[in-house]
Every structure is written in structure tokens, then in C-alpha cells.
Amino acid sequence: MSGAAGCEVIGRWRIVEADLWDRDYLDLVEPAYMTFAKNGQGEFALGVVNATMELAYGQRIVFFNWTGFDEGDQICGSGSAELEDDGTIEIELSFHNGDDAILKARRE
């Protein structure tokens, strides 16, 4: 893993699709998004989930651990986001002791 320099995933991404949830759920509270910053931190919101992330960078992939809340209940997990050839990212999002989801996002 390298630092944030040269990582093509850094920025804000609009989550547009998920294998477990429909678009109405994804955007239930606000438009679903995921943000990757250069300082090793990130955040995301989808449905009723809000979370912060700690990041590790590659050139076309970011790995993360996250903590957050789902309707007031504390939750956590891990995941990755990889840049696809079409300019989208594929996000693998795992909930500790829970579901695994695959999401697609487009750069905002």
C-alpha cells in the first residue's frame, strides 16, 4: 500500500446502485455518497447509515475500516472501493456480524 499521492479513488462519489438495497432506500435520508480524503479519512451515508472510515491507499483501490450508526445503533465493518475501467468504483461493504453488499458509485 502506498500513501494517498497518486490514488485515483480520492474524491466524492455518488452511490447509484447496490445489490441489497433499491435506490429509494439508498437515498432515504440524503443522496447516498462515499468520500475518500487524502488525510487517511473518509465518510459515507446510505439509507439510515452514516459512518466514518480509516483508509489505506493503492493506486486504483482504497481499503477501509469503518464505524458509524444505523438508526442510532452503533455498527462497524470493513470494505474496499476499486476504480473500474468505465470510471465508476465498485465498493465491497461488509457489516461486522452482518451483511456484505456490493455498491456502484460515480464521481461527483
All heavy atoms as an XYZ file, in Angstrom:
840
protein
N       0.842     -1.182      0.000
C       0.000      0.000      0.000
C       0.882      1.239      0.000
O       1.925      1.276      0.621
C      -0.901      0.042      1.225
C      -1.971     -1.024      1.270
S      -3.486     -0.700      0.343
C      -3.051     -1.151     -1.306
N       0.402      2.223     -0.668
C       1.100      3.496     -0.736
C       0.279      4.550     -0.022
O      -0.812      4.283      0.457
C       1.318      3.880     -2.205
O       0.092      4.067     -2.851
N       0.794      5.757     -0.002
C       0.036      6.859      0.564
C      -1.009      7.352     -0.419
O      -1.237      6.759     -1.477
N      -1.634      8.450     -0.073
C      -2.719      8.989     -0.885
C      -2.245      9.541     -2.229
O      -3.023      9.605     -3.173
C      -3.440     10.087     -0.103
N      -0.966      9.931     -2.323
C      -0.459     10.506     -3.570
C      -0.631      9.510     -4.713
O      -0.240      8.357     -4.612
C       1.004     10.893     -3.416
N      -1.266      9.942     -5.763
C      -1.461      9.099     -6.929
C      -2.673      8.187     -6.868
O      -2.954      7.487     -7.832
N      -3.398      8.182     -5.778
C      -4.590      7.343     -5.670
C      -5.719      7.957     -6.502
O      -6.112      9.100     -6.280
C      -5.037      7.185     -4.216
S      -6.525      6.184     -4.037
N      -6.240      7.201     -7.448
C      -7.267      7.693     -8.363
C      -8.682      7.630     -7.787
O      -9.633      8.073     -8.427
C      -7.211      6.894     -9.666
C      -5.888      7.043    -10.399
C      -5.803      6.168    -11.628
O      -6.775      6.120    -12.405
O      -4.765      5.516    -11.818
N      -8.831      7.105     -6.583
C     -10.149      6.955     -5.975
C     -10.500      8.143     -5.071
O     -11.661      8.357     -4.739
C     -10.221      5.614     -5.196
C     -11.571      5.419     -4.539
C      -9.908      4.441     -6.110
N      -9.529      8.949     -4.708
C      -9.767     10.087     -3.812
C     -10.819     11.013     -4.415
O     -10.799     11.307     -5.606
C      -8.464     10.849     -3.530
C      -7.554      9.975     -2.668
C      -8.721     12.182     -2.845
C      -6.167     10.526     -2.479
N     -11.753     11.436     -3.580
C     -12.807     12.345     -4.007
C     -14.153     11.911     -3.456
O     -14.254     11.015     -2.620
N     -15.181     12.565     -3.946
C     -16.552     12.271     -3.512
C     -17.259     11.501     -4.612
O     -17.214     11.894     -5.786
C     -17.297     13.566     -3.200
C     -18.705     13.341     -2.655
C     -19.332     14.661     -2.252
N     -20.722     14.531     -1.953
C     -21.228     14.458     -0.713
N     -20.425     14.508      0.320
N     -22.526     14.361     -0.524
N     -17.938     10.433     -4.225
C     -18.609      9.525     -5.149
C     -20.071      9.402     -4.777
O     -20.414      9.271     -3.608
C     -17.946      8.155     -5.108
C     -16.524      8.185     -5.539
C     -15.436      8.543     -4.779
C     -16.016      7.868     -6.827
N     -14.293      8.463     -5.519
C     -14.619      8.047     -6.780
C     -16.614      7.445     -8.012
C     -13.805      7.811     -7.892
C     -15.801      7.212     -9.104
C     -14.426      7.385     -9.045
N     -20.932      9.400     -5.760
C     -22.380      9.245     -5.585
C     -22.722      7.770     -5.745
O     -22.498      7.191     -6.819
C     -23.105     10.089     -6.631
C     -24.607      9.914     -6.645
C     -25.264     10.643     -5.475
N     -26.671     10.800     -5.717
C     -27.600      9.948     -5.271
N     -27.266      8.904     -4.553
N     -28.870     10.173     -5.544
N     -23.229      7.140     -4.689
C     -23.622      5.735     -4.757
C     -24.923      5.653     -5.549
O     -25.915      6.276     -5.189
C     -23.785      5.141     -3.348
C     -22.453      5.223     -2.588
C     -24.288      3.703     -3.431
C     -22.551      4.889     -1.110
N     -24.892      4.884     -6.637
C     -26.041      4.827     -7.546
C     -26.708      3.461     -7.613
O     -27.801      3.334     -8.177
C     -25.636      5.270     -8.973
C     -25.217      6.736     -8.977
C     -24.538      4.389     -9.543
N     -26.081      2.444     -7.031
C     -26.624      1.093     -7.171
C     -26.098      0.211     -6.047
O     -24.979      0.406     -5.570
C     -26.142      0.545     -8.526
C     -26.639     -0.782     -8.929
C     -26.078     -1.171    -10.299
O     -26.027     -0.314    -11.210
O     -25.683     -2.337    -10.430
N     -26.901     -0.758     -5.629
C     -26.491     -1.734     -4.618
C     -27.192     -3.056     -4.877
O     -28.325     -3.074     -5.364
C     -26.834     -1.236     -3.217
N     -26.516     -4.135     -4.535
C     -27.141     -5.442     -4.744
C     -28.162     -5.785     -3.659
O     -29.045     -6.592     -3.898
C     -26.087     -6.542     -4.865
C     -25.263     -6.759     -3.603
O     -25.245     -5.882     -2.706
O     -24.605     -7.824     -3.505
N     -28.078     -5.168     -2.480
C     -29.001     -5.483     -1.375
C     -30.158     -4.502     -1.221
O     -31.169     -4.848     -0.615
C     -28.244     -5.527     -0.045
C     -27.203     -6.616      0.135
C     -26.578     -6.509      1.522
C     -27.801     -7.994     -0.085
N     -29.999     -3.282     -1.718
C     -30.993     -2.246     -1.481
C     -31.374     -1.564     -2.786
O     -30.578     -1.440     -3.693
C     -30.445     -1.186     -0.519
C     -29.906     -1.773      0.743
C     -30.606     -2.376      1.744
C     -28.535     -1.827      1.138
N     -29.758     -2.787      2.740
C     -28.470     -2.462      2.402
C     -27.344     -1.398      0.568
C     -27.292     -2.684      3.087
C     -26.160     -1.611      1.252
C     -26.138     -2.244      2.491
N     -32.609     -1.065     -2.848
C     -33.023     -0.316     -4.026
C     -32.640      1.156     -3.856
O     -32.209      1.591     -2.795
C     -34.517     -0.485     -4.319
C     -35.425      0.060     -3.227
O     -34.998      0.914     -2.416
O     -36.585     -0.364     -3.173
N     -32.793      1.912     -4.917
C     -32.375      3.314     -4.934
C     -33.152      4.147     -3.916
O     -32.610      5.046     -3.295
C     -32.556      3.884     -6.345
C     -32.041      5.268     -6.574
C     -30.506      5.296     -6.484
N     -29.992      6.601     -6.712
C     -29.518      7.028     -7.875
N     -29.499      6.249     -8.916
N     -29.066      8.244     -7.982
N     -34.438      3.836     -3.705
C     -35.231      4.575     -2.715
C     -34.633      4.442     -1.327
O     -34.574      5.410     -0.577
C     -36.686      4.092     -2.706
C     -37.450      4.533     -3.931
O     -37.029      5.503     -4.599
O     -38.474      3.893     -4.236
N     -34.171      3.228     -0.966
C     -33.538      3.054      0.349
C     -32.203      3.770      0.399
O     -31.897      4.454      1.384
C     -33.344      1.577      0.715
C     -32.586      1.478      2.015
C     -33.225      1.708      3.235
C     -31.215      1.240      2.033
C     -32.529      1.677      4.426
C     -30.513      1.207      3.218
C     -31.173      1.433      4.422
O     -30.469      1.421      5.602
N     -31.387      3.620     -0.635
C     -30.063      4.256     -0.639
C     -30.166      5.748     -0.343
O     -29.372      6.304      0.414
C     -29.359      4.045     -1.984
C     -28.848      2.645     -2.278
C     -28.318      2.580     -3.710
C     -27.784      2.220     -1.287
N     -31.150      6.422     -0.926
C     -31.307      7.875     -0.804
C     -32.374      8.265      0.217
O     -32.897      9.372      0.169
C     -31.675      8.465     -2.167
C     -30.593      8.259     -3.207
O     -29.422      8.053     -2.836
O     -30.922      8.295     -4.402
N     -32.689      7.393      1.158
C     -33.789      7.618      2.098
C     -33.641      8.905      2.890
O     -34.584      9.689      3.019
C     -33.896      6.427      3.057
C     -35.091      6.431      3.999
C     -36.394      6.344      3.212
C     -34.985      5.257      4.974
N     -32.464      9.185      3.449
C     -32.254     10.365      4.283
C     -31.598     11.492      3.499
O     -31.942     12.659      3.652
C     -31.408     10.015      5.532
C     -31.076     11.247      6.358
C     -32.135      8.975      6.384
N     -30.652     11.132      2.651
C     -29.931     12.086      1.793
C     -29.390     11.299      0.617
O     -29.359     10.067      0.666
C     -28.801     12.767      2.569
C     -27.707     11.816      3.030
C     -26.627     12.513      3.839
O     -25.910     13.343      3.269
O     -26.532     12.206      5.041
N     -28.946     11.977     -0.437
C     -28.360     11.240     -1.552
C     -27.154     10.417     -1.071
O     -26.252     10.953     -0.416
C     -27.932     12.336     -2.526
C     -28.851     13.478     -2.219
C     -29.054     13.409     -0.723
N     -27.156      9.120     -1.365
C     -26.099      8.220     -0.903
C     -24.753      8.616     -1.506
O     -24.661      8.903     -2.698
C     -26.447      6.785     -1.270
N     -23.705      8.617     -0.671
C     -22.375      9.016     -1.146
C     -21.290      8.311     -0.338
O     -21.529      7.772      0.736
C     -22.181     10.534     -1.040
C     -22.001     11.007      0.388
C     -20.733     11.111      0.949
C     -23.092     11.330      1.182
C     -20.570     11.520      2.269
C     -22.942     11.741      2.490
C     -21.671     11.831      3.030
O     -21.517     12.219      4.329
N     -20.071      8.377     -0.871
C     -18.876      7.927     -0.174
C     -17.764      8.891     -0.554
O     -17.605      9.226     -1.729
C     -18.529      6.492     -0.567
C     -17.449      5.864      0.280
S     -17.287      4.069      0.001
C     -18.543      3.454      1.133
N     -17.015      9.364      0.444
C     -15.935     10.314      0.226
C     -14.628      9.748      0.752
O     -14.577      9.238      1.877
C     -16.237     11.649      0.939
O     -17.458     12.182      0.428
C     -15.130     12.660      0.713
N     -13.568      9.850     -0.058
C     -12.229      9.409      0.312
C     -11.317     10.630      0.303
O     -11.153     11.260     -0.745
C     -11.701      8.377     -0.680
C     -12.633      7.201     -0.856
C     -13.526      7.166     -1.919
C     -12.633      6.160      0.045
C     -14.384      6.096     -2.085
C     -13.503      5.087     -0.114
C     -14.375      5.055     -1.177
N     -10.739     10.979      1.439
C      -9.875     12.149      1.541
C      -8.398     11.731      1.517
O      -8.060     10.562      1.714
C     -10.189     12.921      2.828
N      -7.521     12.701      1.317
C      -6.076     12.457      1.271
C      -5.472     12.243      2.652
O      -4.344     11.792      2.769
C      -5.370     13.642      0.603
C      -5.709     13.810     -0.849
C      -4.988     15.010     -1.427
C      -5.385     15.212     -2.868
N      -4.720     16.394     -3.445
N      -6.205     12.572      3.712
C      -5.658     12.525      5.070
C      -5.882     11.191      5.779
O      -5.745     11.094      6.988
C      -6.259     13.655      5.909
C      -7.759     13.506      6.112
O      -8.394     12.606      5.574
N      -8.339     14.404      6.889
N      -6.266     10.141      5.032
C      -6.495      8.835      5.630
C      -7.881      8.639      6.200
O      -8.162      7.624      6.829
N      -8.757      9.600      5.967
C     -10.116      9.542      6.495
C     -11.127      9.595      5.357
O     -10.841     10.085      4.279
C     -10.367     10.718      7.443
C      -9.430     10.770      8.630
C      -9.611      9.604      9.570
O     -10.727      9.304      9.989
N      -8.526      8.927      9.896
N     -12.331      9.122      5.642
C     -13.422      9.189      4.687
C     -14.742      9.090      5.420
O     -14.769      8.945      6.650
N     -15.821      9.171      4.670
C     -17.154      9.042      5.263
C     -18.119      8.553      4.201
O     -17.857      8.659      3.009
C     -17.638     10.359      5.856
C     -17.817     11.465      4.843
C     -18.255     12.783      5.473
O     -18.036     12.987      6.666
O     -18.811     13.605      4.739
N     -19.236      7.988      4.674
C     -20.292      7.609      3.752
C     -21.634      7.679      4.443
O     -21.739      7.653      5.667
C     -20.058      6.224      3.122
C     -20.160      5.045      4.043
C     -21.378      4.417      4.277
C     -19.033      4.524      4.654
C     -21.465      3.298      5.095
C     -19.105      3.410      5.472
C     -20.322      2.795      5.705
N     -22.662      7.802      3.597
C     -24.046      7.786      4.060
C     -24.856      7.037      3.013
O     -24.698      7.263      1.811
C     -24.589      9.198      4.235
N     -25.690      6.121      3.494
C     -26.633      5.420      2.624
C     -27.778      4.930      3.486
O     -27.582      4.503      4.613
C     -25.976      4.259      1.865
C     -25.327      3.141      2.661
C     -26.301      2.002      2.937
C     -24.149      2.604      1.897
N     -28.992      5.078      2.981
C     -30.153      4.693      3.777
C     -30.147      5.440      5.099
O     -30.078      6.663      5.131
N     -30.192      4.696      6.197
C     -30.148      5.294      7.536
C     -28.782      5.095      8.183
O     -28.626      5.273      9.391
C     -31.270      4.734      8.438
C     -32.632      5.171      7.923
C     -31.192      3.217      8.546
N     -27.773      4.739      7.396
C     -26.415      4.501      7.886
C     -25.547      5.723      7.599
O     -25.536      6.235      6.481
C     -25.797      3.248      7.216
C     -24.349      3.071      7.628
C     -26.615      2.012      7.538
N     -24.819      6.177      8.628
C     -23.792      7.214      8.499
C     -22.543      6.681      9.167
O     -22.620      6.139     10.275
C     -24.210      8.507      9.202
C     -25.289      9.217      8.447
O     -25.072      9.665      7.340
N     -26.468      9.310      9.045
N     -21.374      6.846      8.503
C     -20.155      6.274      9.060
C     -18.928      7.079      8.650
O     -18.942      7.792      7.645
C     -19.998      4.830      8.597
N     -17.871      6.915      9.437
C     -16.553      7.445      9.095
C     -15.627      6.268      8.831
O     -15.831      5.165      9.343
C     -15.983      8.326     10.220
O     -15.890      7.560     11.420
C     -16.861      9.551     10.450
N     -14.589      6.526      8.010
C     -13.680      5.456      7.596
C     -12.231      5.836      7.851
O     -11.876      7.013      7.783
C     -13.836      5.190      6.086
C     -15.221      4.805      5.636
S     -15.324      4.519      3.846
C     -15.165      6.189      3.192
N     -11.402      4.832      8.119
C      -9.949      4.948      8.128
C      -9.465      4.231      6.879
O      -9.832      3.074      6.638
C      -9.364      4.310      9.376
C      -9.756      5.034     10.641
C      -9.168      4.396     11.884
O      -8.344      3.453     11.757
O      -9.529      4.835     12.974
N      -8.630      4.910      6.077
C      -8.293      4.449      4.737
C      -6.855      3.968      4.602
O      -5.958      4.476      5.268
C      -8.494      5.594      3.737
C      -9.830      6.341      3.773
C      -9.785      7.517      2.809
C     -10.977      5.406      3.449
N      -6.648      3.022      3.687
C      -5.331      2.606      3.206
C      -5.411      2.650      1.684
O      -6.373      2.144      1.096
C      -4.987      1.199      3.693
N      -4.414      3.255      1.032
C      -4.499      3.579     -0.387
C      -3.632      2.688     -1.276
O      -2.513      2.354     -0.920
C      -4.022      5.019     -0.627
C      -4.720      6.063      0.185
C      -4.187      6.493      1.389
C      -5.901      6.632     -0.255
C      -4.817      7.471      2.139
C      -6.538      7.614      0.489
C      -5.985      8.026      1.684
O      -6.614      8.995      2.415
N      -4.150      2.361     -2.439
C      -3.400      1.856     -3.569
C      -3.642      2.833     -4.711
O      -4.321      3.847     -4.532
N      -3.122      2.557     -5.897
C      -3.324      3.498     -6.996
C      -4.777      3.530     -7.457
O      -5.327      4.605     -7.688
C      -2.430      3.155     -8.188
C      -2.598      4.156     -9.317
C      -1.679      3.883    -10.480
O      -0.834      3.005    -10.430
N      -1.852      4.643    -11.548
N      -5.423      2.351     -7.577
C      -6.800      2.273     -8.078
C      -7.757      1.631     -7.082
O      -8.865      1.249     -7.438
C      -6.836      1.502     -9.392
C      -6.085      2.214    -10.514
C      -6.055      1.393    -11.786
N      -7.367      1.061    -12.306
C      -8.044      1.798    -13.190
N      -7.539      2.925    -13.647
N      -9.241      1.400    -13.613
N      -7.308      1.506     -5.816
C      -8.140      0.863     -4.799
C      -7.894      1.509     -3.441
O      -6.794      1.999     -3.176
C      -7.870     -0.657     -4.742
C      -8.938     -1.378     -3.915
C      -6.458     -0.941     -4.250
C      -8.923     -2.887     -4.072
N      -8.939      1.538     -2.639
C      -8.842      2.007     -1.255
C      -9.449      0.914     -0.378
O     -10.529      0.393     -0.686
C      -9.617      3.331     -1.049
C      -9.660      3.718      0.415
C      -9.001      4.446     -1.873
N      -8.745      0.556      0.688
C      -9.276     -0.361      1.694
C      -9.659      0.469      2.906
O      -9.013      1.487      3.192
C      -8.221     -1.397      2.085
C      -7.842     -2.303      0.948
C      -6.721     -2.031      0.178
C      -8.610     -3.413      0.644
C      -6.370     -2.859     -0.879
C      -8.268     -4.242     -0.414
C      -7.137     -3.968     -1.175
N     -10.692      0.046      3.636
C     -11.111      0.840      4.786
C     -11.748     -0.008      5.874
O     -12.294     -1.074      5.623
C     -12.075      1.955      4.362
C     -13.281      1.500      3.586
C     -14.436      1.069      4.231
C     -13.275      1.511      2.197
C     -15.551      0.669      3.510
C     -14.387      1.110      1.469
C     -15.527      0.687      2.127
N     -11.635      0.495      7.093
C     -12.419      0.053      8.243
C     -13.332      1.210      8.576
O     -12.945      2.377      8.428
C     -11.522     -0.288      9.432
C     -10.704     -1.529      9.179
O     -11.230     -2.545      8.744
N      -9.413     -1.441      9.415
N     -14.547      0.915      9.022
C     -15.499      1.990      9.276
C     -16.261      1.747     10.570
O     -16.404      0.617     11.030
C     -16.454      2.162      8.102
C     -17.293      0.967      7.760
C     -16.988     -0.039      6.887
C     -18.590      0.655      8.267
N     -18.008     -0.949      6.826
C     -19.008     -0.554      7.670
C     -19.449      1.279      9.166
C     -20.235     -1.144      7.939
C     -20.678      0.690      9.445
C     -21.060     -0.505      8.834
N     -16.722      2.860     11.152
C     -17.608      2.836     12.321
C     -18.692      3.869     12.084
O     -18.449      4.899     11.446
C     -16.874      3.162     13.636
O     -16.280      4.452     13.525
C     -15.810      2.133     13.945
N     -19.882      3.580     12.594
C     -20.964      4.527     12.389
C     -22.219      4.118     13.117
O     -22.175      3.356     14.086
N     -23.347      4.614     12.581
C     -24.640      4.401     13.217
C     -25.692      4.014     12.179
O     -25.692      4.521     11.068
C     -25.093      5.661     13.954
C     -24.209      5.984     15.116
C     -23.127      6.827     14.960
C     -24.440      5.408     16.355
C     -22.289      7.111     16.036
C     -23.611      5.684     17.428
C     -22.536      6.535     17.270
N     -26.568      3.107     12.577
C     -27.713      2.679     11.789
C     -28.938      2.904     12.664
O     -29.174      2.154     13.602
C     -27.565      1.209     11.419
C     -28.714      0.656     10.592
O     -29.732      1.368     10.419
O     -28.619     -0.486     10.137
N     -29.682      3.976     12.408
C     -30.836      4.366     13.222
C     -30.483      4.427     14.709
O     -31.221      3.950     15.557
C     -32.015      3.421     13.002
C     -32.656      3.565     11.663
C     -33.942      2.783     11.529
O     -33.909      1.544     11.713
O     -34.965      3.418     11.234
N     -29.329      5.005     15.019
C     -28.910      5.189     16.403
C     -28.119      4.037     16.994
O     -27.526      4.171     18.053
N     -28.108      2.873     16.339
C     -27.335      1.728     16.821
C     -25.927      1.798     16.258
O     -25.737      1.985     15.050
C     -27.979      0.411     16.387
C     -29.343      0.194     17.020
O     -29.541      0.630     18.171
O     -30.209     -0.407     16.354
N     -24.928      1.614     17.137
C     -23.546      1.651     16.682
C     -23.231      0.397     15.877
O     -23.606     -0.718     16.263
C     -22.590      1.766     17.865
C     -21.192      2.096     17.437
C     -20.318      2.534     18.591
O     -20.726      2.513     19.742
N     -19.104      2.936     18.282
N     -22.562      0.598     14.726
C     -22.194     -0.504     13.840
C     -20.776     -0.268     13.333
O     -20.242      0.840     13.446
C     -23.172     -0.645     12.647
C     -23.271      0.670     11.871
C     -24.536     -1.113     13.103
C     -24.085      0.596     10.598
N     -20.179     -1.311     12.747
C     -18.838     -1.175     12.183
C     -18.643     -2.225     11.106
O     -19.476     -3.121     10.932
C     -17.767     -1.304     13.265
S     -17.723     -2.930     14.055
N     -17.535     -2.101     10.405
C     -17.242     -3.069      9.364
C     -15.979     -2.699      8.618
O     -15.152     -1.915      9.095
N     -15.853     -3.257      7.430
C     -14.687     -3.017      6.592
C     -15.128     -3.018      5.139
O     -16.288     -3.302      4.836
C     -13.637     -4.107      6.828
O     -14.174     -5.375      6.503
N     -14.190     -2.722      4.253
C     -14.534     -2.738      2.847
C     -13.413     -2.266      1.960
O     -12.290     -2.020      2.412
N     -13.752     -2.137      0.692
C     -12.816     -1.626     -0.301
C     -13.604     -0.952     -1.405
O     -14.793     -1.207     -1.589
C     -11.965     -2.759     -0.881
O     -12.774     -3.674     -1.581
N     -12.921     -0.085     -2.132
C     -13.505      0.590     -3.296
C     -12.447      0.577     -4.394
O     -11.329      1.056     -4.187
C     -13.894      2.017     -2.955
N     -12.811     -0.008     -5.536
C     -11.853     -0.159     -6.626
C     -12.355      0.533     -7.883
O     -13.509      0.374     -8.269
C     -11.602     -1.635     -6.913
C     -10.533     -1.866     -7.946
C     -10.107     -3.323     -8.048
O     -10.784     -4.207     -7.482
O      -9.092     -3.574     -8.719
N     -11.472      1.292     -8.509
C     -11.797      2.000     -9.739
C     -11.924      1.009    -10.889
O     -11.039      0.186    -11.122
C     -10.714      3.032    -10.051
C     -10.961      3.958    -11.226
C     -12.194      4.822    -10.993
C      -9.736      4.837    -11.469
N     -13.045      1.073    -11.594
C     -13.311      0.211    -12.744
C     -12.879      0.917    -14.026
O     -12.704      2.134    -14.055
C     -14.810     -0.106    -12.808
C     -15.361     -0.791    -11.570
C     -14.917     -2.230    -11.444
O     -15.173     -2.997    -12.385
O     -14.304     -2.583    -10.415
N     -12.742      0.162    -15.103
C     -12.321      0.730    -16.382
C     -13.305      1.746    -16.939
O     -12.926      2.632    -17.704
C     -12.096     -0.380    -17.418
C     -10.865     -1.222    -17.091
O      -9.969     -0.731    -16.362
O     -10.797     -2.380    -17.560
N     -14.590      1.664    -16.544
C     -15.601      2.611    -17.037
C     -15.668      3.899    -16.215
O     -16.535      4.743    -16.443
C     -16.972      1.956    -17.119
C     -17.539      1.562    -15.753
O     -16.876      1.794    -14.719
O     -18.655      1.018    -15.725
N     -14.755      4.073    -15.248
C     -14.720      5.297    -14.455
C     -15.570      5.258    -13.203
O     -15.570      6.208    -12.428
N     -16.312      4.177    -12.970
C     -17.072      4.016    -11.731
C     -16.190      3.311    -10.699
O     -15.095      2.842    -11.026
C     -18.355      3.181    -11.952
O     -17.973      1.853    -12.347
C     -19.254      3.806    -12.998
N     -16.661      3.257     -9.472
C     -15.996      2.408     -8.494
C     -16.965      1.318     -8.048
O     -18.176      1.534     -8.001
C     -15.457      3.178     -7.264
C     -16.544      3.981     -6.556
C     -14.264      4.040     -7.632
C     -16.104      4.609     -5.229
N     -16.399      0.145     -7.770
C     -17.157     -0.938     -7.162
C     -16.741     -0.999     -5.702
O     -15.551     -1.103     -5.390
C     -16.892     -2.272     -7.846
C     -17.710     -3.394     -7.218
C     -17.578     -4.697     -7.955
O     -18.218     -4.836     -9.020
O     -16.835     -5.561     -7.458
N     -17.716     -0.918     -4.829
C     -17.483     -0.885     -3.391
C     -17.956     -2.201     -2.796
O     -19.095     -2.618     -3.026
C     -18.260      0.275     -2.739
C     -17.863      1.604     -3.378
C     -18.052      0.282     -1.222
C     -18.861      2.728     -3.145
N     -17.077     -2.860     -2.056
C     -17.455     -4.029     -1.263
C     -17.568     -3.544      0.174
O     -16.592     -3.087      0.753
C     -16.417     -5.136     -1.399
C     -16.330     -5.688     -2.804
C     -15.345     -6.834     -2.944
O     -14.858     -7.349     -1.912
O     -15.058     -7.196     -4.087
N     -18.763     -3.617      0.733
C     -19.050     -3.086      2.065
C     -19.511     -4.232      2.962
O     -20.528     -4.871      2.674
C     -20.136     -2.010      1.977
C     -20.459     -1.244      3.239
C     -19.270     -0.411      3.698
C     -21.668     -0.354      3.010
N     -18.754     -4.485      4.025
C     -19.083     -5.562      4.962
C     -19.473     -4.977      6.309
O     -18.775     -4.107      6.840
C     -17.886     -6.490      5.149
O     -17.578     -7.150      3.949
N     -20.582     -5.467      6.842
C     -21.037     -5.107      8.180
C     -20.571     -6.199      9.141
O     -20.804     -7.386      8.881
C     -22.568     -5.019      8.223
C     -23.136     -3.861      7.464
C     -23.183     -3.869      6.077
C     -23.626     -2.761      8.140
C     -23.716     -2.805      5.371
C     -24.170     -1.687      7.442
C     -24.210     -1.705      6.061
N     -19.913     -5.826     10.250
C     -19.459     -6.800     11.236
C     -20.649     -7.618     11.737
O     -21.651     -7.052     12.167
C     -18.772     -6.080     12.398
C     -18.249     -7.000     13.449
N     -17.210     -7.867     13.221
C     -18.638     -7.202     14.720
C     -16.979     -8.554     14.311
N     -17.839     -8.169     15.245
N     -20.540     -8.938     11.644
C     -21.613     -9.858     12.032
C     -22.916     -9.579     11.275
O     -24.005     -9.722     11.825
C     -21.892     -9.810     13.533
C     -20.742    -10.356     14.341
O     -20.038    -11.261     13.905
N     -20.529     -9.804     15.520
N     -22.788     -9.166     10.022
C     -23.990     -8.833      9.255
C     -23.803     -9.049      7.771
O     -23.076     -9.938      7.339
N     -24.464     -8.212      6.984
C     -24.495     -8.350      5.536
C     -23.205     -7.902      4.866
O     -22.423     -7.127      5.425
C     -25.636     -7.496      4.958
C     -26.999     -8.019      5.344
O     -27.160     -9.246      5.413
O     -27.902     -7.191      5.573
N     -23.017     -8.391      3.654
C     -21.986     -7.917      2.735
C     -22.725     -7.369      1.525
O     -23.627     -8.032      0.996
C     -21.060     -9.048      2.300
C     -20.241     -9.619      3.436
O     -19.876     -8.855      4.339
O     -19.986    -10.838      3.419
N     -22.353     -6.183      1.089
C     -23.023     -5.549     -0.046
C     -22.010     -5.142     -1.111
O     -20.859     -4.838     -0.792
C     -23.797     -4.326      0.432
N     -22.470     -5.131     -2.342
C     -21.698     -4.612     -3.469
C     -22.436     -3.373     -3.965
O     -23.623     -3.436     -4.270
C     -21.573     -5.640     -4.614
C     -20.960     -6.949     -4.129
C     -20.785     -5.043     -5.781
C     -19.513     -6.861     -3.707
N     -21.709     -2.255     -4.044
C     -22.293     -0.990     -4.483
C     -21.514     -0.457     -5.677
O     -20.342     -0.777     -5.855
C     -22.234      0.039     -3.350
C     -22.840     -0.409     -2.031
C     -21.789     -0.369     -0.950
C     -24.000      0.435     -1.672
N     -22.179      0.357     -6.459
C     -21.537      1.075     -7.574
C     -21.688      2.565     -7.315
O     -22.723      3.025     -6.813
C     -22.215      0.743     -8.907
C     -21.964     -0.640     -9.396
C     -20.597     -0.753    -10.002
C     -20.456     -2.110    -10.683
N     -19.126     -2.311    -11.205
N     -20.641      3.325     -7.666
C     -20.690      4.780     -7.475
C     -20.017      5.480     -8.644
O     -19.101      4.946     -9.268
C     -20.019      5.150     -6.162
N     -20.500      6.706     -8.894
C     -19.942      7.577     -9.937
C     -19.372      8.824     -9.268
O     -19.932      9.342     -8.321
C     -21.042      8.010    -10.914
C     -21.683      6.882    -11.655
C     -22.580      7.398    -12.774
N     -23.550      6.472    -13.313
C     -23.322      5.256    -13.776
N     -22.129      4.763    -13.721
N     -24.279      4.507    -14.269
N     -18.278      9.314     -9.830
C     -17.645     10.517     -9.274
C     -18.587     11.708     -9.378
O     -19.234     11.911    -10.384
C     -16.344     10.817    -10.012
C     -15.518     11.893     -9.340
C     -14.209     12.130    -10.056
N     -13.306     10.996    -10.039
C     -12.485     10.684     -9.039
N     -12.485     11.409     -7.939
N     -11.676      9.649     -9.137
N     -18.657     12.501     -8.297
C     -19.496     13.722     -8.301
C     -18.701     14.866     -8.880
O     -17.501     14.925     -8.785
C     -19.944     14.073     -6.890
C     -21.020     13.165     -6.398
C     -21.697     13.675     -5.131
O     -21.066     14.419     -4.354
O     -22.863     13.329     -4.926
